[in-house]
Amino acid sequence: MSRKILIVDDEPNIVYWLTYALQADGYEVETAETGREGLNNILAAPPDLVILDVMLPDLSGMEVCEQIRANPATINVPIIMLSGRTQVPDKVKGLKAGADEYITKPVETEEMLARVEALLNRTIRLSKPQSVSHGKVLGFIGVKGGVGTTTVALNVALALVKNQKKVIAAEVRSSLGTFAFQLNLSPNRTLADLLNSESEEIDAHQLSRRLIAHSSGLQVLLGSQNMAMCQEVQPNQAKAIVEGLSGMADYTIIDLACYPSLVNRAIIECCDSLVMVLEPDPVCLAFGQQTVQLIQEWGIGKEKICATIVQRGEATSLALSDIGKQIGCEIAGTMTRASDLSLLALRQGSPLVLSHPESLAAGTLTELAHRLEGNHSMAFVR
C-alpha cells in the first residue's frame, strides 16, 4: 500500500519534477493548483503528507496550512512548505502556521526525497500506539513442490478480501515468486528491494512502499521476478517482514517455500495458523507426517497446524479423519483440483475465487477461508 502525497502548487515545472521524483520512489501522488482545491482534496481523502507552496492563486500556503491544522480531521497531516522566500522571518511564519518543514527553492531531488521519508517515518513513530494491534498471520506450505500451495494461498487471500477483510499476501522466499503471474501483475518493486536492508530497518513505511495493489483490493508483496535478482532471505529479515505486515492488515497470508529452512522456522513462529497443502497419495502423506514432526521439534505446537487436501481426479478412498490421524494434524478442508478451470484461471491471470466463483473448486477454497477466519477449531473432521 503506497503512501499518498498531495502536491499543492501552481508552477507546472515544480509539479512535474516533484511528481516524477516521488512516483519513481514508490509514492502515490495527487496534485492541486490552488489552495482551495488542495483543501477540498485533503478533506475528501487526507493524504499521508502535503507538499505546499507558499504562493498560490487564491489562498496563500500559510492560510491553507492554518486551515489544515484547525480541522480535527487533518490536524496531524504532515506538511512540507515549499517557498522561494529565504528570509528567516518567512521561515518562522511558515513554521508558526503549522508546517513541519520549511524548504526553500531550489532544492535537490535527493534532499526533498530524504526530507519526505524522514517526516513520514517521524509521523509513524509519533503516532504508533504503545501496544500495536496485529492481524492474523496464516502460513501456507506445500509438503512437496507442485501440490498447488500458491493457488490455495492466493484464493484464500482473495476469499477473505471478498469478505471485507484487509489482506496482504506475501512471498517471503529466496526463490522466484509466482504471485505476479497468477494475478497478471507487472511489478516494478518486489521483496528483493528489502533484502539489502538490516532487519531493524524493515518497518511499515519500507514495507508499504513495496506492496502492489491488485484490482480486487488485495495487497501483495511479490517475490523476486528475475533469477539474477534473487537473494537469500535471512531469518531475522523474514521475521521483521512478517511482523511488520501483520500490523498493516486483518490477515497476512504467507506463501512459504516447500523445504525445511531457518527462514521457514522464523516465519512459522510468527504464524497464528499453518496450513499444509498436500495430495492424498502415499508420498505426500509421508512428507506431511514428517513436516508435522519437524515443526513440533522446532517447539511449535501442533494445534497451530492444519492441512488441506488437494484432490486430483477421483476422490481418495481414505477417510479424511484417517488422513488427519496419519499425518498428525486436523484437516481444515479439501480442494477439488479442476484442471481445465485452473489452467484457464492462470491464462487469464485471475484466480478461481474471482474468475469462477460458482465453481466447486472456488467453493471449497472459500469454505477453507471461512474456517480459517472463523477459527472453528478446524472442525471439518469429526
C-alpha positions in Angstrom: 0.0 0.0 0.0 1.9 3.1 -1.3 1.8 6.3 0.7 -0.2 9.2 -0.8 1.4 12.6 -1.2 -0.6 15.7 -2.2 1.3 18.5 -4.0 -0.4 21.9 -3.8 1.5 24.2 -6.3 0.6 26.2 -9.4 4.0 26.0 -11.1 3.9 23.3 -13.7 7.6 22.6 -13.8 7.7 22.2 -10.0 4.7 19.9 -10.0 6.2 17.8 -12.9 9.5 17.4 -11.1 8.1 16.5 -7.7 5.5 14.1 -9.3 8.2 12.3 -11.3 10.6 12.0 -8.4 8.1 10.9 -5.8 6.4 8.3 -8.1 9.8 6.9 -9.0 10.4 6.5 -5.3 7.2 4.5 -4.9 4.7 7.1 -3.7 1.2 7.8 -5.0 0.9 11.4 -6.0 -2.1 13.8 -6.3 -1.9 17.4 -7.3 -3.8 20.6 -6.8 -3.2 24.0 -8.4 -4.9 26.2 -5.8 -5.2 26.4 -2.1 -9.0 25.8 -2.2 -8.6 22.8 -4.4 -5.9 21.4 -2.1 -8.1 21.9 1.0 -11.0 20.1 -0.7 -8.8 17.2 -1.7 -7.4 16.9 1.9 -10.9 16.9 3.4 -12.2 14.3 0.9 -9.3 11.9 1.5 -6.5 13.0 3.8 -3.1 12.2 2.3 -0.1 10.9 4.2 1.8 14.1 3.5 1.3 17.5 1.9 3.9 19.5 -0.1 2.5 23.0 0.0 3.7 26.1 -2.0 3.5 29.4 -0.2 2.4 31.5 -3.2 -0.9 30.2 -4.6 -3.5 31.9 -6.8 -6.3 32.1 -4.2 -5.5 31.2 -0.6 -1.9 31.5 0.4 0.1 28.5 1.6 0.1 30.0 5.1 -3.8 30.2 5.1 -4.1 26.6 3.8 -1.7 25.4 6.4 -3.6 27.1 9.2 -6.9 25.6 8.0 -5.4 22.1 7.8 -4.2 22.5 11.4 -7.6 24.0 12.6 -9.5 20.9 11.4 -9.5 17.9 13.8 -9.7 15.5 10.8 -6.5 16.9 9.3 -4.6 18.3 12.2 -1.9 15.7 12.2 -1.3 15.5 8.4 2.5 16.2 7.9 3.1 19.4 5.9 6.3 20.4 4.0 6.1 24.1 3.0 8.0 24.9 -0.2 8.9 28.6 -0.9 11.2 30.9 -2.8 11.3 33.2 0.3 14.5 32.5 2.1 14.5 35.1 4.9 14.3 33.8 8.5 11.1 35.8 9.3 9.4 34.0 6.4 10.5 30.6 7.6 9.3 31.4 11.1 6.0 32.5 9.8 5.6 29.2 7.9 6.5 27.1 10.9 4.2 29.1 13.2 1.4 28.5 10.7 1.8 24.8 11.3 4.3 23.5 8.7 6.5 20.6 9.9 9.3 21.5 7.4 10.0 24.8 5.5 12.2 24.2 2.4 13.4 27.0 0.2 13.8 26.7 -3.6 15.8 25.5 -5.4 16.1 22.1 -3.6 17.9 19.0 -4.8 15.8 15.9 -5.5 17.7 13.7 -3.1 17.2 16.2 -0.3 13.5 16.5 -1.0 13.1 12.7 -1.0 15.1 12.4 2.2 13.0 15.0 4.0 9.8 13.4 2.8 10.9 10.0 4.1 12.2 11.3 7.3 9.0 13.2 8.0 6.8 10.2 7.2 9.0 8.0 9.5 8.8 10.6 12.3 5.0 10.7 11.9 4.8 6.9 12.1 6.9 6.8 15.3 4.9 9.6 17.0 1.5 8.1 16.1 2.5 4.5 16.9 0.4 3.3 19.9 2.0 1.7 22.9 0.6 -1.7 22.1 0.4 -2.4 18.4 -2.6 -4.4 17.2 -1.7 -7.2 14.8 -3.9 -9.1 12.5 -3.8 -12.9 12.0 -0.9 -14.5 10.1 -1.8 -17.6 8.0 1.1 -19.5 6.6 0.8 -22.0 3.7 3.4 -24.6 3.0 3.4 -27.5 0.5 4.8 -30.8 1.7 6.4 -31.0 -1.7 6.5 -29.0 -4.9 3.7 -29.0 -7.3 0.7 -29.6 -5.0 -0.8 -26.2 -5.6 0.2 -24.3 -2.5 0.3 -20.9 -4.2 -3.1 -21.4 -5.8 -4.6 -22.3 -2.4 -2.9 -19.4 -0.6 -3.9 -16.7 -3.2 -7.5 -17.9 -3.4 -7.9 -18.0 0.4 -6.5 -14.4 0.5 -9.0 -13.3 -2.2 -11.9 -15.0 -0.4 -11.0 -13.0 2.7 -10.9 -9.8 0.7 -14.4 -10.6 -0.7 -15.5 -10.9 2.9 -14.5 -7.3 3.5 -11.2 -8.0 5.2 -7.9 -6.1 4.7 -5.5 -8.7 3.4 -1.8 -8.8 2.4 -0.4 -11.8 0.6 3.4 -12.2 0.6 6.0 -14.4 -1.0 8.8 -14.5 1.6 11.3 -16.8 -0.1 14.7 -16.8 -1.7 13.4 -18.3 -5.0 11.3 -16.8 -7.7 7.8 -15.7 -6.9 4.7 -16.7 -8.9 2.0 -14.4 -7.4 2.6 -11.9 -10.2 1.9 -14.5 -12.9 -1.2 -15.7 -11.2 -2.5 -12.2 -10.7 -1.4 -10.8 -14.1 0.8 -8.1 -12.5 3.9 -6.5 -13.9 5.7 -5.3 -10.8 8.3 -2.6 -10.5 9.1 -3.5 -6.9 9.5 -6.8 -5.1 10.8 -8.5 -2.0 14.3 -8.1 -3.4 14.1 -4.4 -2.7 14.0 -5.1 1.0 16.8 -7.7 1.2 19.7 -5.2 1.3 18.2 -3.7 4.5 19.0 -4.8 8.0 16.1 -6.3 9.8 15.7 -3.3 12.2 15.4 -1.1 9.1 12.4 -3.0 7.7 9.4 -1.1 9.1 5.8 -0.3 8.0 6.9 2.5 5.7 9.6 0.4 3.9 7.1 -2.4 3.5 4.2 -0.2 2.3 6.5 1.1 -0.5 7.0 -2.4 -1.8 3.4 -3.6 -1.7 1.5 -3.8 -5.0 -2.3 -3.2 -5.1 -4.4 -5.7 -7.0 -7.7 -4.6 -8.5 -9.5 -6.9 -6.1 -8.3 -4.9 -3.1 -5.6 -7.5 -2.2 -2.2 -6.1 -1.4 0.8 -8.3 -2.4 4.5 -8.4 -1.6 5.9 -10.2 -4.6 8.9 -12.5 -4.6 11.8 -11.8 -7.0 10.8 -11.9 -10.7 14.3 -12.3 -12.1 16.7 -15.1 -11.2 19.6 -12.6 -11.2 17.8 -10.6 -8.5 17.1 -13.5 -6.2 18.8 -13.1 -2.8 19.0 -15.3 0.3 16.4 -14.2 2.8 17.8 -14.1 6.4 15.6 -15.4 9.2 15.7 -12.1 11.1 14.6 -10.3 7.9 11.8 -12.8 7.3 10.6 -12.2 10.9 10.7 -8.4 10.5 8.8 -8.6 7.3 6.0 -10.9 8.6 5.7 -9.0 11.9 5.6 -5.7 10.0 2.9 -6.8 7.6 0.8 -8.3 10.4 0.4 -4.8 11.8 -0.9 -3.5 8.5 -3.8 -5.9 7.7 -6.5 -8.0 9.2 -4.9 -11.1 7.6 -1.4 -11.7 6.3 -1.1 -14.7 4.0 2.4 -16.1 3.6 3.3 -18.5 0.8 6.3 -20.4 2.2 8.9 -22.4 0.2 8.3 -26.2 0.5 11.6 -27.1 2.1 12.9 -27.0 5.7 14.9 -23.9 6.5 15.6 -21.4 9.3 13.6 -18.9 7.3 10.6 -21.1 7.3 11.0 -21.7 11.0 11.2 -17.9 11.7 8.0 -17.4 9.7 6.1 -20.3 11.2 6.9 -19.0 14.6 5.1 -15.8 13.7 2.0 -17.6 12.3 -1.3 -18.0 14.1 -2.1 -21.0 11.8 0.0 -23.0 9.4 -1.8 -24.8 6.6 0.0 -27.7 5.0 -1.1 -28.4 1.4 -0.9 -32.0 0.2 -2.4 -34.6 -2.1 -3.8 -37.8 -0.7 -1.1 -40.1 -2.1 1.4 -42.1 0.0 4.4 -39.9 -0.8 2.6 -36.7 0.2 1.2 -38.3 3.4 4.6 -39.5 4.4 6.1 -36.0 3.8 3.1 -34.4 5.7 3.8 -36.6 8.7 7.5 -35.6 8.6 6.6 -31.9 8.2 4.4 -32.0 11.3 7.1 -33.8 13.3 9.8 -31.3 12.3 7.6 -28.3 13.2 7.0 -29.9 16.6 10.7 -30.4 17.0 11.1 -26.6 16.4 9.0 -26.1 19.6 5.8 -25.2 17.7 2.6 -26.9 19.0 0.7 -29.0 16.5 -2.5 -27.2 17.5 -1.2 -24.4 15.2 -1.0 -26.8 12.3 -3.8 -28.0 9.9 -3.9 -29.4 6.4 -5.9 -29.0 3.3 -6.2 -31.9 0.8 -5.9 -31.2 -2.9 -7.9 -33.8 -4.8 -6.6 -34.8 -8.3 -9.4 -36.5 -10.2 -11.2 -39.2 -8.3 -11.7 -38.8 -4.6 -9.4 -40.8 -2.3 -10.6 -43.9 -0.7 -9.1 -42.8 2.6 -11.4 -41.0 5.1 -10.3 -37.5 5.9 -10.2 -38.4 9.6 -7.8 -41.3 8.8 -5.5 -38.9 6.8 -5.5 -36.5 9.7 -4.5 -39.3 12.1 -1.8 -40.5 9.8 -0.1 -37.1 9.3 -0.8 -35.9 12.9 -2.9 -32.8 12.4 -6.5 -31.7 11.7 -7.9 -31.5 8.2 -9.3 -28.0 7.6 -10.6 -28.5 4.2 -10.3 -30.0 0.7 -9.9 -28.6 -2.7 -11.1 -30.2 -5.9 -8.4 -29.6 -8.5 -10.3 -28.5 -11.6 -7.5 -28.8 -14.1 -9.3 -27.0 -17.0 -10.6 -24.2 -14.9 -7.2 -23.8 -13.1 -5.4 -23.6 -16.4 -7.9 -21.0 -17.7 -7.5 -19.0 -14.5 -3.7 -19.0 -14.9 -4.0 -17.8 -18.5 -6.4 -15.1 -17.5 -4.3 -14.0 -14.5 -7.5 -14.2 -12.4 -7.6 -16.9 -9.6 -10.6 -19.2 -9.3 -12.4 -17.3 -6.5 -12.5 -14.2 -8.8 -12.9 -15.8 -12.3 -15.1 -18.8 -11.5 -16.7 -18.1 -8.1 -19.6 -20.5 -8.7 -17.3 -23.5 -9.4 -16.8 -26.4 -7.0 -13.1 -25.6 -6.7 -13.7 -22.0 -5.8 -16.4 -23.0 -3.3 -14.0 -25.4 -1.4 -11.4 -22.7 -1.3 -13.9 -20.1 0.0 -15.0 -22.6 2.7 -11.4 -23.1 3.8 -11.0 -19.3 4.1 -14.2 -19.2 6.3 -12.9 -21.9 8.5 -9.5 -20.2 9.0 -11.2 -16.9 9.5 -13.7 -18.2 12.0 -11.2 -20.4 13.8 -13.7 -23.2 14.2 -11.1 -25.3 15.8 -10.7 -26.9 12.4 -13.9 -28.8 12.9 -14.0 -30.1 9.3 -13.1 -33.6 10.6 -15.5 -35.1 13.1 
